Amino acid sequence: MLASPMRWLMPAALCATALAATAQTPISPHRKADPLDAGASVPGAVYDSVFSRHRRVADDTTIPWRDANDTAARIGGWRTYAREAQQPAPAPSAPAAPRTPSDPQAMPPGHGGHKMP
C-alpha cells in the first residue's frame, strides 16, 4: 500500500528539486559570443602542465640501504610490522551512548529504512 505512492512521489520530488535549482541560476549579464563571428572576443587559452607540480625522485632524501636494514633489524624486523598489523583498533576515549531502536542515528548507514518485526 505504501509502495504505490512512493513510486511516483520520489520522481516528482526530484523533478521539483531540479526545477527549483534551475530557476535559481542567474541570467548571464553579457550575451554569449556568436561562434560564427570571426571577430568575436574570446578568453585566452590557459595551459597548465601536469608536470608543473611534479617532484623529481632526486629531490627525496635517501639513506644507504645498509642503514635502512640495520634500523629494521634493530626494531625487530618484519615480525614487528606484522604484529602491528594484527593489533586491534584502539578503543574510543569516551564511552559511547547507549543506542535505542527509536533513535534514527542508532542504525548504521544504509540501514535506516529497515523495520524490526
C-alpha positions as CSV (number, residue, x, y, z in Angstrom):
1,M,0.0,0.0,0.0
2,L,2.8,2.4,0.8
3,A,4.9,1.4,-2.2
4,S,2.4,2.8,-4.7
5,P,2.6,6.5,-3.6
6,M,6.4,6.2,-3.2
7,R,6.7,5.0,-6.8
8,W,5.5,8.5,-8.1
9,L,6.4,10.6,-5.1
10,M,10.2,10.2,-5.3
11,P,10.5,11.1,-9.0
12,A,8.1,14.0,-8.5
13,A,10.2,15.4,-5.6
14,L,13.4,15.0,-7.7
15,C,11.8,16.9,-10.6
16,A,10.6,19.7,-8.3
17,T,14.0,20.0,-6.8
18,A,15.7,20.1,-10.2
19,L,13.2,22.7,-11.4
20,A,13.8,24.9,-8.3
21,A,17.5,24.6,-8.8
22,T,17.4,25.7,-12.4
23,A,15.1,28.6,-11.5
24,Q,17.8,30.0,-9.2
25,T,20.5,30.2,-11.8
26,P,21.3,33.8,-12.7
27,I,21.0,35.1,-16.2
28,S,24.3,36.0,-17.7
29,P,24.8,39.8,-17.9
30,H,26.6,39.6,-21.2
31,R,25.5,37.9,-24.4
32,K,27.4,34.8,-25.5
33,A,29.7,35.3,-28.5
34,D,28.4,34.1,-31.8
35,P,30.5,31.1,-32.8
36,L,30.2,32.1,-36.5
37,D,31.5,35.6,-35.9
38,A,35.3,35.7,-36.6
39,G,35.7,39.0,-34.8
40,A,34.1,37.9,-31.5
41,S,36.3,38.2,-28.5
42,V,37.1,35.1,-26.6
43,P,39.1,34.5,-23.5
44,G,42.7,33.3,-24.0
45,A,43.6,29.7,-23.6
46,V,45.4,28.8,-20.4
47,Y,47.8,25.9,-20.3
48,D,48.6,24.2,-17.1
49,S,51.1,21.4,-17.5
50,V,50.7,18.3,-15.4
51,F,54.4,18.3,-14.8
52,S,54.4,21.7,-13.1
53,R,53.7,20.1,-9.7
54,H,55.9,17.0,-10.3
55,R,58.6,16.2,-7.7
56,R,61.7,14.5,-9.0
57,V,62.9,11.3,-7.3
58,A,66.3,13.0,-6.8
59,D,64.6,15.6,-4.6
60,D,63.9,12.9,-1.9
61,T,66.5,12.3,0.7
62,T,67.7,8.7,0.8
63,I,69.7,6.7,3.2
64,P,72.1,3.9,2.4
65,W,70.4,0.5,2.2
66,R,72.7,-0.9,4.9
67,D,71.5,1.7,7.4
68,A,67.8,1.0,6.5
69,N,68.4,-2.7,7.0
70,D,70.1,-2.1,10.3
71,T,67.3,0.1,11.5
72,A,64.7,-2.5,10.6
73,A,66.7,-5.3,12.3
74,R,67.1,-3.1,15.5
75,I,63.3,-2.6,15.9
76,G,62.5,-6.3,15.3
77,G,62.4,-6.8,11.5
78,W,59.3,-7.7,9.6
79,R,57.8,-9.6,12.5
80,T,57.3,-6.3,14.3
81,Y,55.4,-4.8,11.4
82,A,53.3,-8.0,11.1
83,R,52.5,-7.7,14.8
84,E,51.4,-4.1,14.5
85,A,49.1,-5.0,11.6
86,Q,47.4,-7.7,13.8
87,Q,46.7,-5.2,16.7
88,P,43.1,-4.4,17.2
89,A,41.9,-0.8,16.7
90,P,42.3,1.4,19.8
91,A,39.2,1.8,21.9
92,P,37.5,5.2,21.8
93,S,38.4,7.5,24.6
94,A,34.9,8.5,25.5
95,P,32.2,5.8,26.2
96,A,29.6,5.6,23.6
97,A,26.0,6.5,24.4
98,P,23.6,3.5,24.5
99,R,21.7,3.1,21.3
100,T,17.9,2.8,21.3
101,P,15.8,1.4,18.5
102,S,13.8,4.7,18.3
103,D,17.0,6.7,17.7
104,P,17.4,7.1,13.9
105,Q,21.1,7.7,14.3
106,A,21.5,4.3,16.0
107,M,21.3,2.4,12.7
108,P,24.5,2.0,10.6
109,P,24.5,4.0,7.4
110,G,22.2,2.4,4.8
111,H,20.1,0.5,7.3
112,G,17.8,3.3,8.5
113,G,14.8,2.2,6.5
114,H,14.6,-1.4,7.8
115,K,11.8,-2.2,10.2
116,M,12.1,-4.7,13.0
117,P,9.3,-7.3,13.1
